[in-house]
Amino acid sequence: MPLHVAILGAGWAGLSAALALTRRGIRVTVFEASRQLGGRARRVSLDGQHLDNGQHILIGAYRDCLELLRECGVEEETALLRLPLELRYADGFHLKAPRLPAPLHLGLALACARGLSWADRLAAARFMAALRKLHFRIAPEVTVDALLVSYRQHQRLCRYLWHPLCVSALNTPPEHASAAAFAVVLRDSLAGNRADSDLLIPRVDLGALFADPASRVIEQRGGLVRLGTPVRKIREDGGLFTLDASTDAYTSVIIATAPQHAAALLEDERLAAARKTIEALSYQPIVTCYLQYPDELILPCPMLGFASGTVQWLFDRGQLGGPRGLLAAVISAEGVHRELDQAELTRRVHEDIDAGLKSLPGAPLVSFPLSPPLWSRVITEKRATFSCDAGVQRPPGRTPVKGLLLAGDYVASDYPGTLEAAVRSGLAAAAAIEVD
């Protein structure tokens, strides 16, 4: 029979697989349990405003993500704010890469960084040089903290550079995060071409950025996207698959749900090893606290770091196409903040913002102490990503059942749980169906 592929999950992995298959004229049906596209990177509507379930950023090295955006007709200049690598903190630390060819951009960024001693700068340069000699390959059992200690990275370097990069990219605390995955991130960003380290911050909500245009293209090519249609059981017989949510038969199935939902679908005894690997994964949260202040509050840059307190990164949504005065405070990975209720967490975030901004050069034109926000909203993704621990085992995309594949940011690769990892896994699953 002609190829007909069922894709379970309309997140970035599932939509990427569907785009790749429909590009080749293969019929697809995408099943999404919720009524919202995007999976764990999706739009959240609140009183007519479009927020996101988490403040995501991309980097210039995310080539597959950027290529799919172009395929869907998304104009980068409109949808994303591209900035040279810049880490600016409320307490004065500031590192910014100039628009120069690599590796000059990183060398000058370190040389001119405000808040680092010359010993810090030399230590960071030696660390990157050592990783290059190793071809950025680190033993899987090594943690990020152990790697930094072995290369004598100073406390300020860890506090302002390495630890924030680790938590942002891996969403895992450095004391047990995978140094192997962290090294790959450094290879593709800081050690890549100059543009690879650029920060790309969405100017539009995540639905408008990818999920909505991807769905439109899939349907224009003859594919079908079915929202509010959960799949709870997959049966395979004679090389064809049937689903409890459909009367059709499918030649292949790509499970592109969140991992905890994927495990429940792997009932076939041939899939026991994959199911066990998925069930052994642990997860890390991401909390985004939106706070609406008066229009006059404008940060001196779109993205501001905090080295102490509860907040890690603060985004000025008013500079990103959103309402003026709307800030998004991001707290990645586990921590004591998870023990707080939403009211207490919002209060602490507000206090961090007030304390950080009042002494910041070029502080916004508002009076201090800041009045409480006009409104606030806390959005928590309890299982935002798998915990990218040292030595973590991840299931392969191919399963022992011919025609049944896995896709998602948790599937085995050298990348941590990022949007780029999700997209790559979807493309790989689509390519494997062609081989089969």
C-alpha positions in Angstrom: 0.0 0.0 0.0 1.2 3.6 -0.4 3.1 5.0 2.5 1.0 6.6 5.2 2.8 7.7 8.3 1.1 8.4 11.7 2.9 10.9 13.8 1.9 11.0 17.5 2.5 14.5 18.9 2.5 17.9 17.3 5.5 19.4 19.1 8.6 20.5 17.3 9.8 16.9 16.8 6.6 15.7 15.3 6.0 18.7 13.1 9.6 18.5 11.8 9.1 14.9 10.9 5.8 15.7 9.1 7.4 18.6 7.2 10.3 16.3 6.0 7.9 13.5 4.9 5.4 15.8 3.1 8.3 17.4 1.4 8.8 14.1 -0.3 5.2 13.6 -1.1 4.5 11.0 1.7 1.1 11.1 3.3 1.1 11.9 7.0 -1.5 12.2 9.7 -0.4 14.0 12.9 -2.3 13.2 16.1 -2.1 15.7 19.0 -3.8 14.9 22.3 -4.2 18.6 23.3 -5.9 21.3 21.3 -2.7 23.3 21.1 0.2 22.8 18.8 3.8 23.1 19.9 4.2 20.5 22.7 6.5 21.8 25.4 7.2 25.0 23.4 3.8 26.4 22.8 1.6 29.5 23.0 -0.4 30.2 26.1 -3.3 32.7 25.8 -4.2 34.9 28.8 -7.0 37.5 28.6 -6.4 38.0 24.9 -2.6 38.1 25.2 -0.3 35.5 23.7 2.4 34.4 26.1 4.6 31.3 25.9 4.7 28.3 28.3 8.4 29.2 28.7 10.8 31.9 27.4 12.8 30.0 24.7 15.8 31.3 22.8 17.7 29.9 19.8 21.3 30.3 18.8 22.8 30.7 15.4 24.1 27.2 15.5 20.6 25.8 15.4 20.8 25.3 11.6 18.0 22.7 11.3 15.6 24.8 13.3 16.4 27.9 11.1 16.1 25.9 7.9 12.7 24.6 8.8 11.5 28.2 9.8 12.6 29.3 6.3 10.8 26.3 4.7 7.6 27.4 6.5 7.9 31.0 5.2 9.0 32.5 8.6 11.1 35.5 8.0 13.9 35.6 10.6 14.2 39.4 10.6 10.5 39.6 11.6 10.2 36.6 13.9 13.5 36.6 15.7 15.8 39.3 17.2 19.4 38.3 16.3 22.0 39.6 18.7 25.7 38.9 19.0 26.5 36.8 22.1 26.0 39.0 25.0 25.8 38.1 28.7 24.9 41.2 30.7 24.1 41.0 34.4 22.4 43.4 36.8 25.4 43.6 39.1 27.7 44.9 36.3 29.3 41.8 34.7 29.2 42.2 30.9 30.6 40.0 28.1 29.7 40.9 24.5 31.1 39.3 21.3 32.0 41.8 18.5 31.0 41.2 14.9 34.3 39.8 14.0 35.4 36.4 12.4 35.9 33.5 14.7 37.9 33.0 16.9 38.6 36.8 17.2 35.0 37.4 18.4 35.4 35.2 21.4 39.0 36.3 22.2 38.0 40.0 22.2 34.8 39.2 24.1 36.9 37.7 26.9 39.6 40.4 26.7 37.0 43.2 27.1 34.6 41.5 29.5 33.7 43.7 32.4 34.0 41.9 35.8 36.7 39.4 34.9 40.3 39.5 36.0 43.1 38.8 33.5 43.6 35.5 35.3 39.9 34.7 34.6 40.3 35.6 31.0 43.4 33.5 30.5 41.8 30.5 32.3 38.7 30.7 30.0 40.9 30.9 26.9 43.0 27.9 28.1 39.8 25.9 28.8 38.5 26.4 25.3 41.9 25.6 23.7 42.0 22.4 25.7 38.5 21.4 24.6 39.6 22.0 21.0 42.5 19.6 21.4 40.1 17.0 22.7 37.8 17.7 19.7 35.2 18.5 22.4 34.9 14.9 23.3 34.5 14.2 27.0 33.9 10.9 28.8 30.2 10.4 29.4 30.5 9.9 33.2 32.1 13.4 33.8 30.0 16.2 35.2 30.2 19.8 34.2 31.5 20.8 37.6 34.2 18.1 37.5 35.3 19.3 34.1 35.6 22.9 35.3 37.5 21.9 38.4 39.9 19.8 36.3 40.7 22.8 34.1 40.9 25.3 37.1 38.1 27.5 36.1 37.8 30.3 38.7 34.8 31.0 40.7 33.8 34.1 38.9 34.1 32.4 35.5 31.8 29.6 36.7 29.3 32.0 38.3 28.9 34.3 35.3 29.9 32.2 32.3 30.1 28.4 32.5 27.3 27.7 35.0 24.7 30.0 33.4 25.5 28.5 30.0 25.2 25.0 31.4 21.9 25.6 33.0 20.5 27.5 30.0 21.5 24.9 27.4 21.1 21.6 29.4 18.5 22.7 32.0 20.4 20.7 34.5 22.5 21.8 37.5 26.2 21.7 36.8 27.0 19.4 39.7 25.4 16.5 37.9 25.1 17.8 34.3 26.8 16.0 31.4 30.1 17.5 30.5 30.0 15.6 27.2 26.7 17.4 26.2 28.0 20.7 27.5 31.2 20.4 25.4 29.1 19.8 22.3 27.1 23.0 23.0 30.4 25.0 23.4 31.7 23.4 20.2 28.8 24.5 18.2 28.4 28.0 19.7 31.5 29.6 21.2 33.9 27.6 19.1 31.9 27.7 15.9 31.6 30.5 13.3 30.9 33.9 14.7 27.2 33.8 13.7 26.8 30.4 15.5 27.1 32.1 18.9 24.4 34.7 18.1 21.4 34.8 20.3 18.0 34.6 18.5 15.2 35.7 20.8 11.6 35.2 19.5 9.7 38.4 18.7 6.5 36.4 18.3 4.9 33.8 20.4 6.1 30.2 19.9 3.0 29.2 18.1 3.5 31.9 15.5 7.2 31.2 15.3 6.9 27.5 14.2 3.9 25.4 15.1 1.3 27.4 13.3 3.2 27.9 10.0 4.5 24.3 10.1 0.9 23.0 10.5 -0.3 25.2 7.5 2.5 23.9 5.3 1.8 20.3 6.2 -1.9 20.6 5.4 -1.1 22.5 2.1 1.0 19.5 1.1 -1.9 17.1 1.8 -1.1 16.1 5.3 -3.6 16.1 8.2 -3.2 17.5 11.7 -5.8 16.3 14.2 -5.9 18.2 17.5 -7.6 16.9 20.6 -7.1 13.3 19.4 -5.1 11.3 21.9 -3.6 7.9 20.9 -3.4 5.4 23.7 -2.7 2.1 21.9 -0.7 1.1 18.9 -1.1 -2.3 17.3 1.2 -3.8 14.7 0.1 -6.7 12.5 1.8 -7.9 9.3 3.9 -4.7 9.0 0.9 -2.4 9.3 -0.1 -0.3 12.3 -3.5 0.6 13.7 -4.3 3.1 16.4 -7.2 3.2 18.8 -7.9 6.8 17.6 -8.2 6.0 13.9 -9.8 3.5 11.5 -6.9 3.8 9.0 -3.9 1.5 8.7 -0.4 3.0 8.7 2.8 1.8 7.2 4.9 3.6 9.9 4.4 5.3 13.2 6.6 8.0 14.7 6.0 8.5 18.4 6.9 12.1 19.0 5.2 12.7 22.3 6.8 13.7 25.5 8.9 10.8 26.8 6.6 9.9 29.8 3.7 9.5 27.3 5.9 7.6 24.8 6.7 5.0 27.4 3.1 4.2 27.9 2.7 3.4 24.2 5.5 0.9 24.1 3.5 -2.2 25.1 5.0 -4.6 22.6 7.4 -7.0 24.4 10.0 -6.2 21.7 10.1 -2.6 23.0 10.8 -3.5 26.7 14.3 -2.2 26.6 13.3 1.2 25.1 10.5 1.5 27.6 12.8 0.8 30.5 15.3 3.4 29.3 12.6 6.0 29.0 11.1 5.2 32.4 14.5 5.6 34.0 14.8 9.2 32.8 14.4 12.0 35.3 13.2 15.5 34.5 13.9 19.1 35.1 11.5 22.0 35.3 11.5 25.5 33.8 9.5 28.3 35.5 8.6 31.5 33.7 7.1 34.3 35.7 5.4 37.1 33.7 5.1 40.5 35.4 3.4 43.5 33.9 4.8 46.8 35.0 4.0 50.3 33.8 5.0 51.2 30.2 7.9 53.3 31.5 9.9 50.3 32.6 12.3 49.4 29.9 15.4 47.3 30.5 18.7 48.6 29.0 18.9 45.3 27.0 16.4 42.7 25.9 17.9 40.0 28.1 19.5 40.6 31.5 21.1 38.1 33.8 21.0 37.8 37.6 23.8 36.1 39.4 22.1 35.8 42.8 18.6 35.5 44.1 15.8 33.5 42.4 15.7 34.9 38.9 18.3 33.7 36.4 17.4 35.6 33.2 15.0 38.5 32.7 13.5 39.3 29.3 11.9 42.6 28.3 9.0 41.5 26.2 8.3 45.1 25.3 11.5 45.1 23.2 10.5 41.8 21.6 7.2 42.8 20.1 5.1 42.4 23.2 3.4 44.9 25.5 5.7 47.5 27.0 6.5 46.9 30.6 6.0 43.2 30.4 8.9 41.2 31.8 9.5 37.5 31.7 11.7 36.1 34.5 13.1 32.6 33.8 14.2 30.1 36.3 15.7 26.9 34.8 16.3 23.5 36.5 15.6 22.3 40.0 16.0 24.5 43.1 14.5 25.8 46.3 12.1 27.9 44.2 10.1 24.8 43.5 9.0 24.7 47.1 7.3 28.1 46.9 3.7 28.8 46.0 3.0 31.1 43.1 2.4 34.2 45.3 5.6 33.8 47.2 7.6 33.1 44.1 6.2 36.2 42.4 7.1 38.3 45.4 10.7 37.0 45.4 11.0 37.6 41.7 9.7 41.1 42.1 12.2 41.8 44.8 15.0 40.5 42.7 14.0 42.8 39.8 13.8 45.8 42.1 17.1 45.1 43.8 18.9 44.4 40.5 17.6 47.3 38.5 18.0 50.1 41.0 21.8 50.0 40.8 22.1 49.1 37.2 23.8 51.6 34.9 21.2 53.0 32.5 18.4 51.9 34.9 14.8 52.3 33.5 13.1 55.6 34.1 10.9 54.5 37.0 11.1 55.2 40.7 12.4 52.7 43.3 11.3 50.7 45.1 9.3 49.3 42.2 5.6 49.1 42.8 4.2 45.6 42.7 3.3 44.4 39.1 -0.1 45.3 37.7 -0.6 41.6 37.1 1.5 38.5 37.1 1.4 34.9 35.9 3.6 31.9 36.8 3.8 29.1 34.2 5.6 26.0 35.3 6.7 23.2 33.0 7.4 20.5 35.6 9.0 18.2 32.9 10.3 20.8 30.6 13.3 18.6 29.6 14.9 15.3 30.6 17.7 15.8 33.2 20.8 15.8 31.1 22.9 14.1 33.7 26.4 12.6 33.3 26.1 9.1 32.0 22.3 9.4 31.2 21.0 6.6 28.9 18.7 7.8 26.1 16.7 5.5 23.8 17.6 5.3 20.1 15.2 6.6 17.5 14.9 3.3 15.8 13.1 0.5 17.7 13.2 -3.3 17.1 9.7 -3.0 15.5 10.2 -2.2 11.9 8.4 1.1 11.0 8.0 2.2 14.6 10.3 5.1 15.5 10.8 7.6 18.4 11.4 11.3 18.0 11.9 14.0 20.7 14.6 16.0 22.4 15.3 13.0 24.7 16.1 10.5 21.9 19.8 9.5 21.8 22.1 12.2 20.3 25.0 14.3 21.4 22.8 17.3 22.1 20.9 18.1 25.3 17.1 18.6 25.4 16.8 21.7 23.1 14.6 22.7 20.3 17.4 21.9 17.9 17.6 18.3 19.3 13.8 17.9 18.9 14.0 19.1 15.3 17.0 16.9 14.5 15.2 13.8 15.9 12.1 14.5 13.8 14.2 14.8 10.7 16.1 11.6 11.5 12.9 9.6 12.1 11.5 10.8 8.7 14.8 9.8 7.0 14.7 6.4 8.6 11.2 5.7 7.1 12.7 6.3 3.7 15.4 3.7 4.3 12.8 1.2 5.6 
